[in-house]
Amino acid sequence: MTPQRFPLRLAAATLAAAAALGTLPGCAPLLIGGAMVGGTMMALDRRSSGAQVDDQAIELKAAARVRELALPAHINVTSYNRVVLITGEVTREADKAAVEQAVSRVEAVRSVVNELAAMDTSTIGSRTSDGVLSSKVKASFIDAKDLQAQAAKVVTERGTVYLMGRVTEREAGRFAEVARSVDGVRKVVRVFEIISEAELANLQPRN
């Protein structure tokens, strides 16, 4: 990692993490992954434009479904290519199942990966640290010249980094390796959709 560039990234990461801490009304603070669509980012995304739009809709609808449960919890919902990752904390094991059922009923959801923990909710300080850690991991992907950084979506919860995206087995291993090398990362969980090298070649933009 280039020392001259990282402080600027870290400053931006801190601001982004602070902005992400705004909570939605109701009992359960709910953070939404949010697919970035539009312009260059949409062109570089390995999902179809329809999947990107669906992911945004899934996150919004899932947020509404979870709020309706009125749980005293901290819940993150992130959708990538219609696969939904749920992270955060709930107070009871039964609440984990309730959240998963609510999210799985959202239209267009293909599958749900439930990584909720039954424990006390994380602190604001912990969530801020997670936001900064996510940005460090993303910066490391950019610095790794053999990776297409935008191919991996990063979600961090209590120091555990979850990686989503459509990648080859080779890329999946490399993304995980780079993420593990970042100071502060406790664990890396791969939630990738594995594609073949031929499929990847077909996804590359052609001049």
N, C-alpha and C positions, 0 to 999 in steps of 0.2 A: 504494500500500500504506500502511495506517495505521501510523505508527511505534509508537503505544502498544500495539498488539496483537501486532506481529510478534515482539518478544523472547520473549513467552510461547510462541508457536508454535515459535520456534527452540529454546527449552529443551526443549519436548516432542519436537521432531524429533531433537534430540541423544540424548535417552534412548531414543527408538524405534530410532535407528540403532545405538546401542550394543547394544540387546537383539537386534537382527537379526543381530549378528555371531557369535552362537553357531553352532557347526558341528555337523553330523551325523557319526556315527562313520564311519570308513573313510578312504580316501586322498583323496577329493574333497570339500572343503567345499561344501555344496550349500544354497543359499538358495531358499526356495519362496515364490512370490508370495502365495498364500493368499487365496482369496475370502472376503470378510466376509459371512456370512449371519446373518440373525436380526434381528427388530425393524424399526426404521425403515430401516436401511440396505438390507435386502432389499426393502422396499417401494419405495425410490427407485431401485433398480438396474434398468437397462434390459434385463437378461437375464431370461429366465424363471426361476422358482425351480428348475426341473429343470436348467437350464444352470448355475446357480450351484453346485448340488450336484455336478454333473459336473465343473466346474472344480476344485473342491476335491479330488475323487477323482483327477482327471488329474494334478494337481500332486504328490500323494502317491505315486501309482503311478510317475510319471515319475522322481521322486526315487529310488525304489527301483531302477528300471531303470538309472539313471545310476550309482548306487553300485555296482551289480554289475559295471560296467566297470572299477572300481578304477583310475581315471585320476588322475594327479597334476595336478589341475585345480581351478579355481574356477568353478562353474557355477550360474546362476540359471535357474529354470524358472517361468514365469508363464503361466497359462491364462486366457483371457477368451472366453467364449462358444464354448468348445472349440477356439479357435485358440491355439496354444502358441508363446510367444516364449522362445527360449533365448539367454541372454547370459552373458558371462564370458570366461574364458581357458582354453585348452588348449595343450599344448606342441607338438602336431603338427597339420598340416592333416588327416591321416587320422583323428585323434580327433574332429574336428568332424563328420565324416560318421558316425562310429560313434555319437556321442551323438544325432544327428538320427534315425538309424535306430531306435535304442532308444526314443526318445520317440514317434516316429511310430507305433510298434506298440501304444501304449497305447490301450485301448478308449475310444471316443467322441471321439478326437482328429480334428478335421476337417482341419487343416493345421498346418504347423510353419514358423515364421520363425526361421531359424538365423542369429543375429548373434554367434556365438562368434568370438573372435579367437585366432589361433595366435601366442602370445607368452608372456612370463613372467607368472605370476599376479600380480594386483594386490595391493597392500599393504593391511594393516588400515587404515592412515590413509586410503588412497584410498577404501576401501569406506565408512568413516565419513563422509567428505566427500560421497560419493554419496548416502548416506542423508539427510544434512542438506539436500542440494540437492533431492532429491525432495520433502521437506517444504516447502521454499521455493516450489517450483513449485506444489504443491497449495494452499499459502496464497495464491499469486497468483491461482489459479483462483477461490478463494472471494472474493477482493477484486474480481474482474472481475464486475460485477453482471449482465452480459449472458450469463453462462455458468452452466450447471448443473454445479458443480464435481465432483459425484459421478459424472458421466457419463464421466469420463476416468480411466483407471488409469495411474499413472506408475511407470516403471522407469528407474533411472539407472545407467549403467555407464561409469566412467572419464570422467565429465562429459558423456556423451551421454545425452539424455533420450528414452526410448521412450514413446509415447503409445498406449494401447489403449482400446477402447470402441466402443459403437454410437452413432455421431453422424452428423449431416448434413454435407454438404460445407461449408456455412457454418460450422458449429461446429468442424469439423476445422481449418479455416484459422485460426479465432480461437484455439483451444486452442494451436496451434503458435506463433502470434504471441506470445501471452502467455508461453509457456514460453521462447521465445527471448529475451525481455526480462529474464529473471532472471539476475542476475550470477552468473557461474561456469558457465553452460550453454555447452558447446562446440558442440553440434549437437543438432537435434531430428529424430527419426525417427518418422513417422506409421505406426502399425500398426493404424489404425482400420478398423472395418467400417462402410462408408458406408450410411446409410439415407436415405430420402426425407423431405421435410418432412411429408408425409401420414402416413408411418409414425411419425414422432416425435409428431405430434399424437395418434395412437392410443395411444401409450405414456404420455401425460400422465395423472396421476391426476385423476379427475373428482369434484367435490363432490356 
